[in-house]
């Protein structure tokens, strides 16, 4: 049996290894839509790792890096799994439904429960932000689900 710290280390390593290059729908941090074009900055989620979780039948561990250009926001969404985030550079603001918004800077992390609706944005108008996320989700479920 593995210790909790050993499992946490495996999850953290899994989160740092997944990249796919898919662009997330983006908004300006003021909530207005950001039309996507090849010349305009977009929020991107690059999957680094997507593996079945040994010992957690029916679950996958997914690790991805999210790049958030200055002033950009991801619309309200949820994840069908348990999400752990670590800020690699810049700062990232979170607003989970029913909670006060908070901002994390490089070197800080947070946990988001499964299916908890939240909004994420880069509060800086000049500096990009980057985070690594580890998501433990049911096999076959998407990484994110838009909120109604």
Z-matrix of the N, CA and C atoms (Angstrom, degrees):
N
C 1 1.444
C 2 1.523 1 108.99
N 3 1.321 2 116.80 1 135.96
C 4 1.458 3 120.79 2 -178.55
C 5 1.514 4 110.67 3 -88.94
N 6 1.317 5 115.18 4 150.13
C 7 1.461 6 119.85 5 178.18
C 8 1.516 7 109.54 6 -76.45
N 9 1.351 8 116.04 7 161.49
C 10 1.458 9 120.79 8 178.01
C 11 1.516 10 110.83 9 -61.02
N 12 1.341 11 117.91 10 -38.14
C 13 1.462 12 119.54 11 179.79
C 14 1.518 13 110.54 12 -68.89
N 15 1.333 14 118.41 13 -33.74
C 16 1.460 15 121.39 14 176.91
C 17 1.518 16 111.18 15 -66.48
N 18 1.333 17 117.29 16 -41.50
C 19 1.459 18 121.53 17 177.64
C 20 1.519 19 109.88 18 -66.30
N 21 1.323 20 117.48 19 -41.21
C 22 1.468 21 120.57 20 178.49
C 23 1.520 22 110.65 21 -61.38
N 24 1.322 23 117.25 22 -39.19
C 25 1.460 24 120.91 23 178.32
C 26 1.519 25 110.55 24 -64.75
N 27 1.327 26 117.21 25 -42.73
C 28 1.462 27 120.95 26 178.63
C 29 1.521 28 110.06 27 -62.65
N 30 1.330 29 117.24 28 -44.60
C 31 1.459 30 120.72 29 179.57
C 32 1.523 31 110.12 30 -62.51
N 33 1.319 32 118.30 31 -43.22
C 34 1.462 33 121.31 32 179.97
C 35 1.523 34 110.80 33 -63.26
N 36 1.326 35 116.87 34 -43.01
C 37 1.459 36 119.66 35 178.04
C 38 1.517 37 110.70 36 -65.01
N 39 1.311 38 117.20 37 -39.98
C 40 1.460 39 120.72 38 178.36
C 41 1.517 40 110.09 39 -62.08
N 42 1.310 41 118.20 40 -37.85
C 43 1.458 42 121.64 41 -179.39
C 44 1.505 43 112.39 42 -68.59
N 45 1.301 44 119.16 43 -28.62
C 46 1.453 45 122.09 44 -177.26
C 47 1.529 46 111.61 45 -85.30
N 48 1.334 47 119.69 46 -5.41
C 49 1.458 48 120.99 47 -173.37
C 50 1.536 49 113.91 48 -107.20
N 51 1.398 50 124.38 49 0.21
C 52 1.469 51 122.56 50 -171.37
C 53 1.525 52 114.70 51 -107.63
N 54 1.354 53 119.24 52 121.77
C 55 1.477 54 123.99 53 -179.83
C 56 1.531 55 111.69 54 -138.93
N 57 1.382 56 118.79 55 132.75
C 58 1.465 57 119.41 56 177.58
C 59 1.510 58 114.71 57 -130.96
N 60 1.331 59 119.40 58 -22.74
C 61 1.451 60 119.73 59 176.27
C 62 1.511 61 115.18 60 88.30
N 63 1.325 62 119.66 61 17.69
C 64 1.446 63 120.09 62 178.51
C 65 1.513 64 109.92 63 -87.09
N 66 1.327 65 116.69 64 139.26
C 67 1.461 66 121.33 65 -179.78
C 68 1.520 67 109.64 66 -87.57
N 69 1.310 68 117.02 67 136.15
C 70 1.454 69 121.71 68 176.33
C 71 1.520 70 108.75 69 -89.32
N 72 1.339 71 116.47 70 152.62
C 73 1.448 72 119.74 71 174.64
C 74 1.522 73 107.90 72 -62.59
N 75 1.323 74 116.79 73 135.15
C 76 1.461 75 119.33 74 -174.70
C 77 1.517 76 111.20 75 -123.97
N 78 1.307 77 113.67 76 155.01
C 79 1.450 78 122.76 77 173.70
C 80 1.515 79 107.38 78 -133.60
N 81 1.327 80 115.16 79 158.57
C 82 1.460 81 118.60 80 168.32
C 83 1.517 82 105.91 81 -70.27
N 84 1.319 83 117.72 82 156.48
C 85 1.466 84 119.73 83 -176.88
C 86 1.526 85 112.22 84 -65.11
N 87 1.352 86 118.40 85 -14.75
C 88 1.461 87 119.92 86 176.36
C 89 1.530 88 111.68 87 -82.80
N 90 1.355 89 117.38 88 1.12
C 91 1.458 90 121.62 89 175.89
C 92 1.514 91 114.54 90 96.79
N 93 1.327 92 119.00 91 -9.85
C 94 1.453 93 120.01 92 178.84
C 95 1.517 94 109.58 93 -77.27
N 96 1.333 95 116.43 94 151.21
C 97 1.456 96 121.11 95 -177.93
C 98 1.511 97 111.42 96 -69.86
N 99 1.298 98 114.37 97 148.66
C 100 1.457 99 122.30 98 177.45
C 101 1.518 100 105.78 99 -113.67
N 102 1.330 101 117.47 100 109.30
C 103 1.462 102 120.14 101 179.15
C 104 1.513 103 109.12 102 -66.78
N 105 1.319 104 116.54 103 135.94
C 106 1.457 105 120.38 104 -177.47
C 107 1.512 106 112.03 105 -86.64
N 108 1.304 107 117.38 106 125.28
C 109 1.451 108 122.53 107 170.56
C 110 1.507 109 106.86 108 -140.44
N 111 1.302 110 115.86 109 165.29
C 112 1.458 111 119.05 110 -175.56
C 113 1.520 112 112.33 111 -67.67
N 114 1.331 113 118.16 112 -18.26
C 115 1.462 114 120.01 113 -178.89
C 116 1.525 115 112.98 114 -97.46
N 117 1.323 116 117.65 115 -13.84
C 118 1.462 117 120.57 116 -179.37
C 119 1.535 118 109.53 117 -92.01
N 120 1.321 119 117.19 118 141.18
C 121 1.470 120 119.07 119 178.15
C 122 1.529 121 110.29 120 -64.96
N 123 1.312 122 115.76 121 145.88
C 124 1.451 123 122.18 122 177.92
C 125 1.521 124 109.61 123 -136.05
N 126 1.320 125 115.38 124 155.47
C 127 1.455 126 120.01 125 172.05
C 128 1.523 127 106.67 126 -73.63
N 129 1.324 128 116.25 127 131.62
C 130 1.463 129 119.28 128 178.24
C 131 1.521 130 110.16 129 -123.37
N 132 1.298 131 114.78 130 145.91
C 133 1.465 132 122.29 131 176.12
C 134 1.522 133 105.96 132 -120.33
N 135 1.309 134 116.88 133 115.46
C 136 1.462 135 122.29 134 -177.96
C 137 1.516 136 109.96 135 -109.32
N 138 1.325 137 115.76 136 109.39
C 139 1.458 138 121.33 137 -177.34
C 140 1.525 139 110.14 138 -74.17
N 141 1.325 140 115.57 139 129.01
C 142 1.458 141 121.86 140 -178.31
C 143 1.519 142 111.42 141 -104.34
N 144 1.308 143 117.39 142 -30.61
C 145 1.456 144 121.63 143 -174.60
C 146 1.520 145 109.02 144 -153.98
N 147 1.328 146 115.67 145 140.69
C 148 1.460 147 121.38 146 175.49
C 149 1.519 148 105.65 147 -149.23
N 150 1.327 149 116.25 148 102.26
C 151 1.462 150 121.11 149 -173.43
C 152 1.526 151 111.20 150 -134.34
N 153 1.348 152 116.53 151 149.61
C 154 1.464 153 119.36 152 172.61
C 155 1.531 154 109.02 153 -64.33
N 156 1.314 155 116.26 154 143.69
C 157 1.461 156 121.18 155 179.93
C 158 1.520 157 109.43 156 -89.53
N 159 1.322 158 116.49 157 108.75
C 160 1.462 159 120.54 158 175.04
C 161 1.525 160 107.91 159 -60.59
N 162 1.304 161 116.40 160 132.15
C 163 1.458 162 120.13 161 178.73
C 164 1.519 163 113.47 162 89.38
N 165 1.335 164 117.91 163 -11.56
C 166 1.467 165 122.62 164 176.20
C 167 1.527 166 107.38 165 -125.86
N 168 1.316 167 116.26 166 71.86
C 169 1.464 168 122.21 167 -174.91
C 170 1.526 169 110.92 168 -52.47
N 171 1.336 170 115.14 169 130.61
C 172 1.457 171 120.97 170 178.49
C 173 1.520 172 114.24 171 88.83
N 174 1.337 173 116.85 172 3.57
C 175 1.465 174 120.46 173 -179.61
C 176 1.529 175 110.52 174 -119.27
N 177 1.334 176 114.74 175 148.10
C 178 1.461 177 122.22 176 175.85
C 179 1.520 178 109.12 177 -116.67
N 180 1.316 179 115.17 178 150.05
C 181 1.457 180 121.76 179 171.13
C 182 1.522 181 107.71 180 -105.82
N 183 1.312 182 116.13 181 124.19
C 184 1.464 183 121.16 182 -178.61
C 185 1.522 184 108.39 183 -122.30
N 186 1.317 185 115.74 184 131.85
C 187 1.458 186 120.91 185 176.12
C 188 1.523 187 108.03 186 -120.28
N 189 1.335 188 115.72 187 134.38
C 190 1.461 189 119.40 188 178.92
C 191 1.518 190 110.57 189 -148.00
N 192 1.324 191 114.10 190 156.61
C 193 1.457 192 121.03 191 175.66
C 194 1.520 193 107.71 192 -108.95
N 195 1.320 194 116.20 193 131.15
C 196 1.454 195 121.84 194 178.18
C 197 1.523 196 108.31 195 -110.77
N 198 1.332 197 115.18 196 125.87
C 199 1.461 198 122.00 197 175.27
C 200 1.520 199 107.94 198 -104.52
N 201 1.339 200 116.18 199 126.44
C 202 1.461 201 121.61 200 -178.33
C 203 1.527 202 108.47 201 -120.50
N 204 1.340 203 117.31 202 109.79
C 205 1.463 204 120.17 203 178.58
C 206 1.531 205 111.29 204 -62.35
N 207 1.326 206 117.13 205 161.40
C 208 1.468 207 120.64 206 179.28
C 209 1.531 208 111.89 207 -53.05
N 210 1.337 209 115.46 208 133.16
C 211 1.462 210 121.78 209 174.82
C 212 1.513 211 115.79 210 74.26
N 213 1.317 212 119.26 211 2.45
C 214 1.460 213 121.28 212 -177.11
C 215 1.526 214 111.17 213 -91.54
N 216 1.354 215 115.38 214 152.46
C 217 1.461 216 121.89 215 -179.97
C 218 1.520 217 109.93 216 -135.82
N 219 1.310 218 116.36 217 144.49
C 220 1.467 219 122.18 218 170.18
C 221 1.525 220 106.52 219 -89.24
N 222 1.323 221 117.83 220 135.73
C 223 1.471 222 119.50 221 178.39
C 224 1.531 223 110.67 222 -62.35
N 225 1.318 224 116.25 223 165.07
C 226 1.466 225 121.46 224 178.39
C 227 1.523 226 109.03 225 -54.59
N 228 1.326 227 114.72 226 134.86
C 229 1.454 228 121.01 227 -178.49
C 230 1.523 229 109.17 228 -158.52
N 231 1.324 230 115.52 229 174.54
C 232 1.462 231 121.07 230 173.85
C 233 1.518 232 107.81 231 -137.12
N 234 1.318 233 115.52 232 170.82
C 235 1.461 234 122.34 233 177.10
C 236 1.522 235 107.63 234 -123.49
N 237 1.346 236 117.69 235 133.18
C 238 1.462 237 119.78 236 -179.95
C 239 1.531 238 112.02 237 -80.74
N 240 1.306 239 114.67 238 47.96
C 241 1.451 240 120.95 239 179.55
C 242 1.515 241 110.08 240 -174.79
N 243 1.312 242 115.06 241 -176.42
C 244 1.462 243 122.21 242 -177.56
C 245 1.522 244 107.82 243 -91.32
N 246 1.330 245 116.61 244 122.95
C 247 1.465 246 121.73 245 -173.25
C 248 1.525 247 110.94 246 -113.87
N 249 1.334 248 114.79 247 131.48
C 250 1.456 249 122.46 248 175.25
C 251 1.519 250 107.10 249 -117.60
N 252 1.341 251 117.70 250 130.02
C 253 1.459 252 122.67 251 -178.63
C 254 1.526 253 110.73 252 -120.93
N 255 1.331 254 115.15 253 142.59
C 256 1.458 255 121.78 254 175.48
C 257 1.525 256 106.68 255 -134.01
N 258 1.329 257 117.16 256 124.60
C 259 1.456 258 121.77 257 -177.17
C 260 1.528 259 109.03 258 -80.53
N 261 1.332 260 115.68 259 120.12
C 262 1.459 261 121.66 260 -179.51
C 263 1.520 262 112.33 261 -86.18
N 264 1.353 263 116.60 262 -41.17
C 265 1.466 264 119.59 263 177.50
C 266 1.518 265 109.92 264 -152.96
N 267 1.322 266 114.87 265 155.54
C 268 1.460 267 120.75 266 -178.90
C 269 1.519 268 111.53 267 73.49
N 270 1.322 269 115.68 268 -151.39
C 271 1.464 270 121.67 269 176.85
C 272 1.519 271 108.75 270 -139.19
N 273 1.327 272 115.01 271 152.40
C 274 1.457 273 121.86 272 -178.41
C 275 1.522 274 107.76 273 -134.62
N 276 1.340 275 115.43 274 131.89
C 277 1.461 276 120.81 275 177.22
C 278 1.525 277 109.25 276 -101.48
N 279 1.335 278 115.40 277 141.90
C 280 1.459 279 123.00 278 179.83
C 281 1.521 280 108.33 279 -123.64
N 282 1.336 281 115.88 280 143.84
C 283 1.457 282 120.85 281 171.98
C 284 1.525 283 108.10 282 -136.23
N 285 1.343 284 116.39 283 88.53
C 286 1.458 285 119.82 284 176.09
C 287 1.532 286 109.51 285 -72.32
N 288 1.331 287 117.90 286 139.55
C 289 1.461 288 120.59 287 177.99
C 290 1.524 289 109.74 288 -53.51
N 291 1.337 290 115.44 289 134.35
C 292 1.456 291 121.23 290 177.47
C 293 1.517 292 114.80 291 80.99
N 294 1.338 293 117.83 292 4.32
C 295 1.462 294 121.11 293 -179.37
C 296 1.523 295 109.98 294 -131.33
N 297 1.329 296 115.37 295 161.84
C 298 1.455 297 120.54 296 176.67
C 299 1.526 298 109.37 297 -72.86
N 300 1.346 299 117.10 298 143.63
C 301 1.468 300 119.65 299 175.23
C 302 1.524 301 110.21 300 -63.37
N 303 1.326 302 116.00 301 151.68
C 304 1.465 303 120.97 302 175.72
C 305 1.516 304 108.71 303 -145.50
N 306 1.317 305 115.55 304 157.94
C 307 1.464 306 121.61 305 -178.52
C 308 1.516 307 109.31 306 -123.22
N 309 1.324 308 115.28 307 135.40
C 310 1.463 309 122.44 308 176.30
C 311 1.517 310 108.35 309 -114.86
N 312 1.335 311 115.09 310 149.59
C 313 1.466 312 119.51 311 177.07
C 314 1.524 313 109.21 312 -118.18
N 315 1.326 314 115.68 313 171.79
C 316 1.461 315 121.51 314 -177.81
C 317 1.527 316 110.31 315 -47.11
N 318 1.343 317 115.38 316 133.58
C 319 1.457 318 121.19 317 -179.47
C 320 1.510 319 113.92 318 94.95
N 321 1.348 320 118.68 319 -5.66
C 322 1.454 321 121.61 320 179.81
C 323 1.531 322 109.63 321 -109.93
N 324 1.331 323 115.94 322 159.05
C 325 1.450 324 120.51 323 -179.24
C 326 1.504 325 112.22 324 -140.15
N 327 1.339 326 115.17 325 169.81
C 328 1.447 327 121.33 326 179.56
C 329 1.526 328 109.74 327 -151.28
N 330 1.307 329 115.47 328 164.79
C 331 1.465 330 124.01 329 178.57
C 332 1.515 331 108.08 330 -121.13
N 333 1.320 332 116.82 331 139.04
C 334 1.452 333 122.25 332 177.51
C 335 1.535 334 108.16 333 -124.41
N 336 1.344 335 118.20 334 119.41
C 337 1.463 336 120.16 335 -179.51
C 338 1.533 337 111.54 336 -63.10
N 339 1.311 338 116.15 337 158.28
C 340 1.460 339 121.76 338 178.40
C 341 1.526 340 110.82 339 -57.00
N 342 1.327 341 115.25 340 136.44
C 343 1.467 342 124.32 341 174.60
C 344 1.526 343 115.01 342 64.30
N 345 1.323 344 117.83 343 14.83
C 346 1.466 345 121.08 344 179.10
C 347 1.532 346 109.05 345 -83.61
N 348 1.316 347 116.80 346 119.56
C 349 1.474 348 121.85 347 -178.38
C 350 1.517 349 109.58 348 -72.56
N 351 1.338 350 115.33 349 136.63
C 352 1.462 351 121.20 350 -178.66
C 353 1.525 352 109.99 351 -155.87
N 354 1.320 353 115.00 352 164.80
C 355 1.459 354 123.56 353 175.09
C 356 1.527 355 106.62 354 -121.71
N 357 1.325 356 116.40 355 145.18
C 358 1.461 357 122.16 356 -179.47
C 359 1.515 358 108.42 357 -132.40
N 360 1.351 359 117.17 358 138.92
C 361 1.464 360 119.53 359 177.38
C 362 1.516 361 111.03 360 -153.53
N 363 1.334 362 113.86 361 162.32
C 364 1.463 363 121.81 362 175.57
C 365 1.522 364 106.66 363 -95.89
N 366 1.326 365 118.53 364 112.44
C 367 1.463 366 120.83 365 -177.08
C 368 1.533 367 114.04 366 -73.77
N 369 1.318 368 117.60 367 -14.81
C 370 1.462 369 120.37 368 -179.37
C 371 1.523 370 110.57 369 -80.45
N 372 1.306 371 115.53 370 140.07
C 373 1.472 372 121.27 371 175.76
C 374 1.524 373 111.31 372 -89.81
N 375 1.356 374 117.11 373 -7.85
C 376 1.467 375 119.94 374 -175.01
C 377 1.524 376 115.02 375 -126.36
N 378 1.342 377 118.25 376 -26.63
C 379 1.463 378 121.26 377 -174.03
C 380 1.525 379 111.67 378 -107.98
N 381 1.331 380 118.22 379 133.96
C 382 1.467 381 119.87 380 174.94
C 383 1.524 382 110.69 381 -71.58
N 384 1.323 383 116.04 382 159.58
C 385 1.466 384 121.90 383 176.33
C 386 1.527 385 108.25 384 -123.74
N 387 1.325 386 114.48 385 151.77
C 388 1.463 387 119.74 386 179.03
C 389 1.520 388 108.23 387 -144.18
N 390 1.331 389 116.21 388 137.01
C 391 1.454 390 120.37 389 177.50
C 392 1.515 391 109.18 390 -137.05
N 393 1.318 392 114.76 391 154.06
C 394 1.458 393 120.84 392 172.16
C 395 1.525 394 106.26 393 -108.77
N 396 1.337 395 115.28 394 136.40
C 397 1.461 396 120.54 395 -179.97
C 398 1.519 397 109.77 396 -124.66
N 399 1.320 398 115.01 397 144.11
C 400 1.458 399 122.42 398 172.49
C 401 1.524 400 105.87 399 -119.80
N 402 1.320 401 115.52 400 126.42
C 403 1.458 402 121.32 401 -178.74
C 404 1.521 403 108.50 402 -121.89
N 405 1.326 404 116.36 403 125.19
C 406 1.457 405 122.04 404 173.95
C 407 1.524 406 105.44 405 -103.74
N 408 1.356 407 117.00 406 110.02
C 409 1.463 408 120.55 407 -172.01
C 410 1.525 409 111.06 408 -134.71
N 411 1.330 410 115.65 409 161.81
C 412 1.454 411 120.47 410 175.34
C 413 1.519 412 109.43 411 -64.71
N 414 1.319 413 115.95 412 141.44
C 415 1.463 414 121.40 413 179.74
C 416 1.532 415 110.10 414 -57.72
N 417 1.330 416 116.01 415 135.34
C 418 1.460 417 121.02 416 177.56
C 419 1.509 418 115.45 417 88.53
N 420 1.310 419 118.09 418 -10.09
C 421 1.469 420 121.33 419 178.29
C 422 1.526 421 109.35 420 -82.75
N 423 1.350 422 118.59 421 152.35
C 424 1.463 423 121.06 422 178.60
C 425 1.536 424 111.66 423 -73.22
N 426 1.334 425 115.87 424 167.61
C 427 1.470 426 119.71 425 176.91
C 428 1.522 427 111.63 426 -69.74
N 429 1.318 428 116.83 427 -38.64
C 430 1.470 429 121.35 428 -176.85
C 431 1.516 430 110.05 429 -143.10
N 432 1.345 431 115.19 430 153.55
C 433 1.456 432 122.55 431 179.36
C 434 1.520 433 107.18 432 -129.91
N 435 1.362 434 118.31 433 124.38
C 436 1.467 435 119.94 434 177.84
C 437 1.528 436 110.45 435 -60.47
N 438 1.321 437 115.99 436 142.59
C 439 1.469 438 120.80 437 178.24
C 440 1.527 439 109.21 438 -82.53
N 441 1.333 440 116.14 439 147.49
C 442 1.474 441 119.42 440 178.20
C 443 1.513 442 111.79 441 -66.95
